[in-house]
């Protein structure tokens, strides 16, 4: 309905009077009828009203000039002007022509005859040797001469090379198994060392302090130099250092401890007792060794105070320098 109304509106604008509109429709019908007969099959058959009106117009009806009524009517006719089928836009018809018309292939220009000046481009081996020094080229030539020379020496096959690599891997695996066996043997050799009363003892050291520690199953009593732990070491940090081996092995309150400490101060004595307790726990039960070793309690800390040097106030500190 909208299309019909639009066409009627266009007709009214092109031909104001009813008589002129009627004469225009008649003229357009005669033009289409005459042009349909003139279009040949070679030109693609009947192309529509736009293609028909593109030809030379036939004789028009009396009273309706071609230059005034028909052209004006055609210019406002709602059909494409590209000469295609009615109802298809020009852009669509151009895209079809691009698909149908083959593109021209690139044609190389003919070779010109004449004299070539300059050096010809390198080809073959010369191209690969470009940029190499004379020494490198000589070395490559020597290698090629050796490879192509007649000799009794033969290179090993790929199978032999693979066998050698396999043998190397086998030797590496054997060495790894031997190392694991030695570690297992050493681990099995670690047995519990206890006396007839079920006690284990060890010596711990730190700085200049030396502690002889003895442990046995008990309720968790600890004494140092015949004094209770709280009396021997009033500082809570020192007591915390001493009981740390029991926390690492999860044996807090399962052993009684007796320690005899000589030398050093309170800090060195507390750390010496800790070292002795860790070694005694390892001797009592070898299964405690991994956790104690990981915590670093079985290693003797050999850091000591550096001695004083002559001419200096301390080990490295010098006296205040006075110019005069």
C-alpha positions in Angstrom: 0.0 0.0 0.0 2.8 2.4 0.8 4.6 1.7 -2.5 1.4 2.3 -4.4 0.8 5.6 -2.6 4.4 6.6 -3.2 4.1 5.9 -7.0 0.8 7.8 -7.2 2.5 10.8 -5.4 5.4 10.7 -7.9 2.9 10.6 -10.8 1.1 13.6 -9.5 4.3 15.6 -9.1 5.5 14.6 -12.6 2.1 15.2 -14.4 0.0 17.8 -12.6 -3.0 17.4 -14.7 -5.0 14.2 -15.2 -4.8 14.4 -19.0 -1.0 14.9 -18.9 -0.7 11.9 -16.5 -2.7 9.7 -18.8 -0.7 10.8 -21.9 2.5 10.1 -20.0 1.4 6.6 -19.1 0.4 5.8 -22.6 3.7 7.2 -24.0 5.7 5.1 -21.5 3.7 2.0 -22.5 4.4 2.6 -26.2 8.1 3.1 -25.5 8.4 -0.1 -23.6 6.5 -2.0 -26.3 8.7 -0.6 -29.1 12.0 -1.1 -27.2 11.3 -4.7 -26.2 11.4 -5.6 -29.9 14.7 -3.8 -30.5 16.7 -5.4 -27.7 18.5 -8.5 -29.0 19.5 -11.6 -27.1 23.2 -10.7 -27.6 22.8 -7.8 -25.3 21.4 -9.9 -22.5 17.7 -10.1 -23.3 15.1 -7.8 -21.8 16.8 -5.6 -19.2 13.8 -3.6 -17.9 12.5 -0.2 -18.2 15.8 1.5 -17.5 17.5 -0.5 -20.2 14.7 0.1 -22.6 14.6 3.9 -22.1 18.4 4.0 -22.6 17.9 3.2 -26.3 16.7 5.6 -29.0 13.1 6.4 -28.3 10.5 5.6 -30.9 8.0 7.9 -32.3 5.9 9.2 -29.4 2.3 9.9 -29.4 0.9 13.1 -30.6 0.8 15.8 -28.0 3.5 14.3 -25.7 7.0 15.3 -26.5 9.8 13.0 -25.5 12.1 15.7 -24.2 9.5 17.0 -21.7 7.1 14.4 -20.4 8.8 11.0 -20.8 12.3 12.0 -19.6 10.8 13.8 -16.7 8.6 10.8 -15.9 11.6 8.4 -16.2 13.8 10.5 -14.0 11.3 10.2 -11.2 10.5 6.5 -11.8 11.5 4.5 -8.7 13.8 2.1 -10.6 17.6 1.9 -10.8 19.3 3.8 -13.6 22.1 1.2 -14.0 20.2 -0.7 -16.7 19.7 -3.7 -14.5 16.6 -5.6 -13.4 14.0 -3.5 -11.8 14.0 -3.6 -8.0 17.8 -4.2 -7.6 20.1 -1.3 -6.5 23.0 -0.1 -8.5 25.5 -1.3 -5.9 24.2 -4.9 -6.2 24.5 -4.9 -9.9 28.1 -3.6 -9.8 29.1 -6.3 -7.4 27.7 -8.9 -9.8 29.6 -7.4 -12.7 32.8 -7.6 -10.6 32.2 -11.3 -10.0 31.4 -12.2 -13.6 34.1 -10.2 -15.4 37.4 -12.1 -14.9 40.4 -10.0 -13.7 43.3 -9.6 -16.1 46.3 -11.6 -15.1 49.7 -9.9 -14.7 51.7 -10.0 -17.9 55.4 -9.7 -17.5 57.0 -7.2 -19.8 59.2 -8.5 -22.5 62.9 -8.7 -21.9 64.9 -5.9 -23.4 68.0 -6.8 -25.3 71.2 -5.0 -24.5 74.5 -5.2 -22.6 74.4 -6.1 -18.9 76.8 -4.0 -16.8 78.0 -5.1 -13.3 78.5 -8.4 -11.5 76.1 -11.3 -11.9 74.3 -12.3 -8.7 75.9 -15.2 -6.7 74.3 -18.6 -7.2 74.8 -22.0 -5.6 77.6 -22.3 -3.1 78.9 -18.8 -3.8 75.7 -17.4 -2.3 76.3 -19.3 1.0 79.9 -18.3 1.2 79.0 -14.6 0.9 80.4 -12.6 3.9 82.8 -15.3 5.1 86.5 -14.7 5.6 89.1 -16.4 3.6 90.3 -18.4 6.6 86.8 -19.7 7.1 86.5 -20.6 3.5 89.8 -22.4 3.6 88.7 -24.4 6.7 85.4 -25.4 5.0 87.3 -26.5 1.9 89.6 -28.6 4.1 86.7 -30.3 5.7 85.1 -31.1 2.3 88.4 -32.5 1.1 88.7 -34.8 4.2 85.1 -36.0 3.8 85.6 -36.9 0.2 89.0 -38.3 0.5 89.6 -42.1 0.2 90.4 -43.4 3.6 89.8 -46.5 5.8 88.3 -44.5 8.6 84.5 -44.8 8.7 82.1 -42.7 10.7 79.9 -44.6 13.2 76.3 -45.2 12.2 73.4 -43.6 13.9 72.5 -46.9 15.6 76.0 -47.0 17.2 75.7 -43.4 18.4 72.3 -44.2 20.0 73.7 -47.3 21.7 76.5 -45.2 23.2 74.0 -42.6 24.5 72.0 -45.5 25.9 75.1 -46.9 27.6 75.8 -43.5 29.1 72.3 -43.3 30.5 72.6 -46.8 31.9 75.9 -45.9 33.7 74.4 -42.8 35.1 71.4 -44.7 36.5 73.7 -47.3 38.0 75.7 -44.7 39.8 72.5 -43.2 41.1 71.4 -46.5 42.4 74.8 -47.1 44.0 74.6 -43.7 45.8 71.1 -44.5 47.0 72.3 -47.9 48.3 75.2 -46.3 50.2 72.8 -43.8 51.8 70.4 -46.5 52.8 73.3 -48.5 54.2 74.5 -45.6 56.3 71.0 -44.9 57.5 70.6 -48.6 58.5 74.0 -48.4 60.3 72.6 -45.7 62.6 71.3 -47.6 65.6 70.3 -46.4 69.1 73.1 -46.0 71.5 72.0 -46.3 75.1 73.6 -47.5 78.3 72.3 -50.2 80.7 69.9 -47.7 82.3 68.4 -46.6 78.9 70.2 -43.3 78.9 71.9 -41.5 76.0 74.5 -38.8 76.3 76.3 -36.3 74.1 78.5 -33.2 74.2 77.3 -29.9 72.9 79.5 -26.8 72.2 78.9 -23.1 71.5 81.5 -20.4 71.6 83.7 -21.3 74.6 81.0 -23.2 76.5 81.0 -27.0 76.7 77.9 -28.9 77.9 77.8 -32.6 78.8 74.1 -33.7 78.4 72.4 -36.9 79.4 68.7 -37.7 78.6 66.5 -40.6 79.6 62.7 -41.2 79.5 61.0 -39.3 82.2 58.5 -36.6 83.0 60.3 -33.6 81.6 62.5 -32.5 84.5 65.6 -30.5 83.4 68.6 -29.5 85.5 71.8 -27.7 84.7 74.8 -27.8 87.1 72.6 -29.3 89.8 70.2 -26.3 89.5 66.7 -26.3 88.2 66.3 -24.9 84.7 64.5 -21.7 85.9 67.3 -21.0 88.4 70.2 -21.8 86.1 68.8 -19.7 83.2 66.5 -16.9 84.4 66.1 -15.5 80.9 63.1 -17.0 79.1 64.8 -16.7 75.7 67.6 -19.0 76.9 65.2 -21.6 78.2 63.3 -21.4 74.9 66.5 -22.2 73.1 67.2 -25.3 75.3 63.8 -26.9 74.8 63.6 -26.3 71.1 64.9 -29.8 70.1 62.0 -31.4 72.0 59.5 -29.2 70.1 61.0 -30.1 66.7 60.9 -33.9 67.5 57.5 -33.6 69.2 58.8 -35.2 72.4 58.1 -32.4 74.9 57.8 -33.8 78.5 58.9 -37.3 77.5 62.6 -37.0 78.6 64.5 -35.9 81.7 67.6 -33.9 81.1 70.8 -33.5 83.2 73.5 -31.1 81.9 76.9 -30.1 83.2 78.1 -26.8 81.6 81.5 -25.1 81.8 82.9 -22.0 80.2 81.2 -19.2 78.4 78.3 -17.0 79.4 74.6 -17.7 79.8 73.9 -17.4 76.0 76.8 -19.7 75.0 75.9 -22.2 77.8 72.2 -22.3 76.7 73.1 -22.9 73.1 75.7 -25.5 74.1 73.0 -27.4 76.1 70.6 -27.2 73.1 73.3 -28.7 70.9 73.9 -31.5 73.4 70.2 -32.3 73.7 69.8 -32.5 69.9 72.8 -34.9 69.6 71.5 -37.0 72.5 68.1 -37.3 70.9 69.7 -38.5 67.7 71.6 -41.2 69.5 68.6 -42.2 71.5 66.4 -42.6 68.4 68.0 -42.3 64.8 64.5 -41.5 63.4 64.8 -38.0 65.0 67.8 -37.1 62.8 66.0 -35.8 59.7 63.9 -33.2 61.6 66.8 -32.2 63.7 69.1 -31.9 60.7 66.6 -29.8 58.8 66.3 -27.4 61.8 70.1 -27.1 61.8 70.5 -28.2 65.5 73.1 -31.0 64.8 75.6 -28.6 63.3 78.2 -27.0 65.6 78.1 -23.2 65.3 81.9 -22.4 65.2 81.5 -18.6 65.5 83.5 -17.2 68.4 84.7 -13.8 69.5 87.6 -12.6 67.4 90.7 -12.0 69.4 92.1 -8.5 70.2 95.0 -7.3 68.1 98.0 -5.4 69.4 97.8 -1.7 68.7 94.0 -1.8 68.5 91.5 -1.1 71.1 89.5 -4.3 70.3 89.6 -6.9 67.5 89.2 -4.3 64.8 88.4 -1.1 66.5 91.3 1.4 66.6 92.0 4.1 69.1 90.9 7.6 68.4 93.5 9.3 66.2 94.9 12.6 67.4 97.0 14.7 65.1 99.2 16.3 67.8 
